[in-house]
Amino acid sequence: MIRLGMFLPPLPDRRWRLAAQAGVRYAVCRMNPAFDPFRLDSMSEAQKGFREAGFEIAALEGDQFDMSRIKLGLPGRDEDLENYRKMLSNMGKLGIRILCYNFMAGVGWFRSKNDVPYRGGALTSRWSRDDVPEEPLKFSHEKLWENYTCFLKAVLPAAEEAGVTMCLHPDDPPVSELKGYPRIINSADAYRKMLKLAASPNAGITFCAATFRAMGEDDMALIREWKEKIPFVHMRDNQPVPGGFMETFHDNGPTDLAARFELLEQLDMDVLVRPDHAPTMFGENNDEPGYAALGRIFAIGYFKGILDTMTKGKDGSSCSKA
């Protein structure tokens, strides 16, 4: 079953209304700062609000609190790890089974330019190493791997007990260094190393297909390799630019996204798919590049069309649940 979801803010706004009107049923969200992920009653209140609006929270995504001490190995890390375990327990009690997390230290997902003119006057984002020269490392890649290993050992047992799959998102952009901070989750081999380190049924992958392509990896082959480990997919597209890539609308990048959906179905994967970054369209402000509403709503319609086309020839019904 392929389920379509959308990343939505924790409190209602026009994006909730647009998603509901587009037929989206599954929400992906970061609860902070509106709700406290360490308190079951607060997370339950958030879930109630989504349900009243016709959504089910299918996944939490992003840092639900400041993860700096965990990622950088700073004093106070043990307290934060205990809070992380509380959050996982709360997720399990509420039936939220997917947690998309990352281990990008110092700098999260990043673009070097966020107002590139694009089709019809839309604004899109790009990454180019030419815009952001490399800097001396503040600490080593080996130290970051140590911090990540400590994190996995501390929280995976709690994820197993809660029935939550922790799905690792790749570093975006997938470079070896960003603004002096090492990056380690930037290749398929890094994921293979993670899966060996974790050795847990609750260690999974957020398959951000465009990021794997930006690594130079064969994303179709990786889906086949990791099909048992991918419950969550980010679907978007990039086109190459000097030193990096530029993000496109979902319908006109160089990648055959329909083939990716077809592969998910052929492999009989039970997977949540959400449209990832999209350009900012006419009438929208560009305060949250990649996460304005209309481009992602357009992507939902595009995805639904792909899924309907895939299945109508079989039995007249769609395999998707939007």
C-alpha positions in Angstrom: 0.0 0.0 0.0 1.3 3.4 -1.0 -0.1 6.1 1.3 0.3 9.8 0.4 1.1 12.2 3.2 2.1 15.9 3.6 4.3 17.7 6.0 2.1 20.0 7.9 2.6 22.5 10.8 1.4 21.4 14.3 -1.3 24.0 14.4 -4.0 24.6 11.8 -3.4 27.1 9.0 -4.2 27.3 5.3 -1.9 24.4 4.6 -4.2 22.1 6.6 -7.2 23.4 4.6 -5.5 22.9 1.2 -4.2 19.5 2.1 -7.7 18.4 3.2 -9.2 19.8 0.0 -6.6 17.8 -2.0 -7.7 14.6 -0.3 -4.7 14.1 2.0 -5.4 12.0 5.0 -2.0 11.4 6.5 0.0 14.1 8.2 3.7 14.3 8.9 4.7 16.9 11.4 7.3 18.4 13.8 5.4 19.1 17.0 7.6 21.7 18.6 7.3 24.4 19.7 3.5 24.2 19.8 3.5 20.8 21.7 5.8 19.1 24.1 7.1 15.7 22.8 8.1 14.7 26.3 4.5 14.9 27.6 2.0 12.3 26.6 -0.9 14.7 27.2 0.6 17.4 25.0 1.2 14.9 22.1 -2.3 13.5 22.6 -3.7 17.0 22.2 -1.8 17.5 19.0 -3.1 14.2 17.7 -6.7 15.1 18.6 -6.4 18.4 16.6 -5.2 16.6 13.5 -8.0 13.9 13.8 -10.7 16.6 14.2 -9.5 18.0 10.9 -9.6 14.6 9.2 -5.9 13.7 9.4 -4.0 10.9 11.0 -0.5 11.6 12.2 1.5 9.0 10.3 5.0 10.2 11.2 7.0 12.7 13.2 9.8 14.3 11.3 12.8 16.5 12.1 14.3 17.4 15.4 11.4 17.5 17.9 13.7 19.4 20.3 17.2 20.9 20.2 19.4 17.9 19.4 22.7 19.8 19.5 24.0 18.2 22.7 23.3 14.7 21.3 24.8 15.4 17.9 27.8 17.3 19.2 28.4 15.1 22.3 28.1 18.0 24.7 27.4 18.0 28.4 23.7 17.4 29.0 23.5 14.7 26.3 22.4 12.0 28.7 19.4 14.1 29.8 18.5 14.7 26.2 18.8 11.0 25.4 16.4 10.2 28.3 13.9 12.8 26.9 14.3 11.2 23.5 13.3 7.8 25.0 10.3 9.4 26.6 9.2 10.8 23.2 9.5 7.4 21.6 7.4 5.9 24.4 4.8 8.5 23.9 4.7 7.9 20.1 4.2 4.2 20.7 1.3 4.8 23.1 -0.4 7.1 20.5 0.2 4.7 17.6 2.6 7.0 15.7 4.9 4.4 14.2 7.4 6.4 12.1 10.0 8.8 13.2 12.1 10.5 10.5 15.3 11.8 12.1 18.7 13.0 10.9 22.2 13.3 12.3 23.2 16.6 10.6 25.4 18.3 13.2 25.7 22.1 13.4 23.8 22.8 10.2 20.6 21.1 9.1 19.3 20.8 5.5 20.8 23.7 3.6 20.6 25.5 0.3 23.1 28.1 -0.8 20.4 30.1 -2.6 16.6 30.1 -2.0 15.2 32.6 -4.5 16.2 31.3 -7.9 13.7 32.3 -10.6 12.0 29.3 -12.1 9.1 28.3 -14.3 6.4 31.0 -14.6 8.2 33.2 -12.0 8.2 30.7 -9.2 11.1 30.8 -6.8 13.2 27.6 -6.2 16.3 26.6 -4.2 19.7 25.4 -5.2 22.8 24.0 -3.7 26.2 24.8 -5.2 29.6 24.2 -3.6 30.7 27.2 -5.6 28.5 29.4 -3.4 29.8 27.9 -0.1 33.5 27.2 0.0 34.8 24.4 2.3 36.0 25.4 5.8 38.4 23.7 8.2 36.6 21.1 10.3 35.6 21.9 13.8 35.9 18.3 14.8 36.5 14.9 13.0 34.2 12.6 11.1 35.2 9.9 13.4 34.0 11.9 16.4 30.6 12.4 14.8 30.4 8.6 14.1 31.1 8.0 17.8 28.3 10.4 18.8 25.9 8.7 16.4 26.8 5.3 17.6 26.2 6.4 21.2 22.8 7.8 20.1 21.7 4.6 18.4 22.7 2.4 21.4 20.8 4.7 23.8 17.5 5.0 21.9 17.0 2.0 19.7 15.9 -0.3 22.6 13.2 2.3 23.5 12.1 2.4 19.8 11.8 -1.4 19.8 9.7 -1.4 23.0 7.5 1.4 21.6 7.1 -0.2 18.2 8.5 2.9 16.4 10.7 2.6 13.4 13.4 5.2 13.4 14.1 6.2 9.8 17.4 8.0 9.1 17.3 10.9 6.6 20.4 11.5 4.5 22.5 14.6 4.9 21.1 17.3 2.6 23.1 18.3 0.7 25.2 15.1 0.8 28.6 16.7 1.2 31.5 15.7 3.4 31.7 19.1 5.2 29.3 22.1 5.6 30.4 25.3 7.2 33.1 23.5 9.1 30.9 20.7 10.4 31.6 17.1 9.3 28.8 15.2 7.5 28.7 11.4 7.6 25.3 10.3 6.2 26.2 11.1 2.7 26.5 7.8 0.8 24.9 4.4 0.4 27.9 2.9 2.2 27.1 5.2 5.2 23.6 3.6 5.3 25.1 0.1 5.1 27.3 1.0 8.1 24.3 2.4 10.0 22.3 -0.8 9.4 25.2 -2.9 10.8 25.7 -0.6 13.8 22.0 -0.6 14.6 21.2 -4.3 14.0 17.6 -3.7 14.9 14.3 -4.3 13.2 13.4 -0.7 14.2 16.3 0.9 12.4 14.9 2.1 9.1 15.6 4.5 6.2 13.8 7.7 5.1 14.4 7.3 1.4 14.9 10.8 0.1 15.3 9.8 -3.5 16.7 13.0 -4.8 19.3 13.2 -2.1 20.5 9.7 -3.1 20.7 10.8 -6.7 22.7 13.9 -5.7 25.2 11.5 -4.1 25.6 9.9 -7.5 23.9 6.7 -6.3 21.4 4.5 -8.2 18.3 5.2 -6.2 16.3 2.5 -8.0 18.9 -0.2 -7.1 18.9 1.1 -3.5 15.2 0.8 -3.2 15.5 -2.8 -4.2 18.4 -3.4 -1.8 16.6 -1.8 1.2 13.0 -2.6 0.4 12.5 -4.1 3.9 14.0 -1.0 5.6 12.0 1.8 3.9 8.7 2.7 5.4 8.9 6.4 4.5 9.8 8.1 1.2 10.5 11.7 0.3 9.8 12.3 -3.4 11.2 15.3 -5.2 13.5 16.1 -8.1 16.7 18.0 -8.9 18.4 19.2 -12.0 22.2 19.5 -12.1 23.8 23.0 -11.9 27.5 23.8 -11.6 28.7 22.6 -8.3 25.4 21.0 -7.2 21.7 21.0 -8.1 18.6 23.0 -8.3 15.2 21.8 -7.1 12.4 21.5 -9.7 8.7 21.1 -9.8 7.8 17.5 -9.4 6.5 17.2 -12.9 9.4 18.6 -14.9 12.7 17.4 -13.4 15.0 15.0 -15.3 13.9 12.0 -13.2 11.1 9.6 -14.0 9.2 9.8 -10.8 6.5 7.5 -12.1 9.0 4.7 -12.4 9.9 5.2 -8.7 6.2 4.8 -7.8 5.9 1.8 -10.0 8.9 0.2 -8.3 7.4 0.7 -4.9 4.2 -1.1 -6.1 6.1 -3.9 -7.8 8.0 -4.6 -4.6 4.7 -4.6 -2.7 6.0 -2.0 -0.2 3.9 -0.7 2.6 5.2 2.9 2.5 4.2 6.4 3.3 5.2 8.9 0.6 5.2 12.7 0.9 6.2 15.4 -1.6 9.4 17.0 -0.5 10.6 20.5 -1.3 8.7 22.4 -4.1 9.1 25.9 -5.5 7.3 28.9 -4.0 4.4 29.9 -6.3 2.6 33.1 -7.3 0.9 34.8 -4.3 2.9 33.0 -1.7 5.7 34.5 0.5 9.1 32.8 0.4 9.5 32.7 4.2 9.9 28.9 4.2 11.7 27.9 1.0 10.7 24.5 -0.1 7.7 24.3 2.2 5.2 26.8 0.8 1.8 25.2 0.2 0.9 25.3 -3.5 3.8 23.6 -5.0 3.4 20.6 -2.7 -0.4 20.5 -3.2 0.4 20.4 -7.0 2.7 17.5 -6.3 0.0 15.6 -4.4 -2.3 15.9 -7.5 0.6 14.8 -9.7 1.3 11.8 -7.5 -2.4 10.8 -7.3 -2.5 10.9 -11.1 0.5 8.6 -11.4 -1.0 6.2 -8.9 -4.3 6.1 -10.6 -2.7 5.5 -14.0 -0.7 2.7 -12.6 -3.7 0.8 -11.2 -6.8 1.7 -13.3 -5.8 -0.8 -16.0 -5.8 -3.7 -13.4 -9.1 -3.6 -11.6 -10.5 -0.2 -12.0 -9.4 0.9 -8.5 -6.3 2.8 -7.1 -3.7 1.3 -4.8 -3.1 4.6 -3.2 -4.6 6.0 0.0 -4.2 9.8 -0.1 
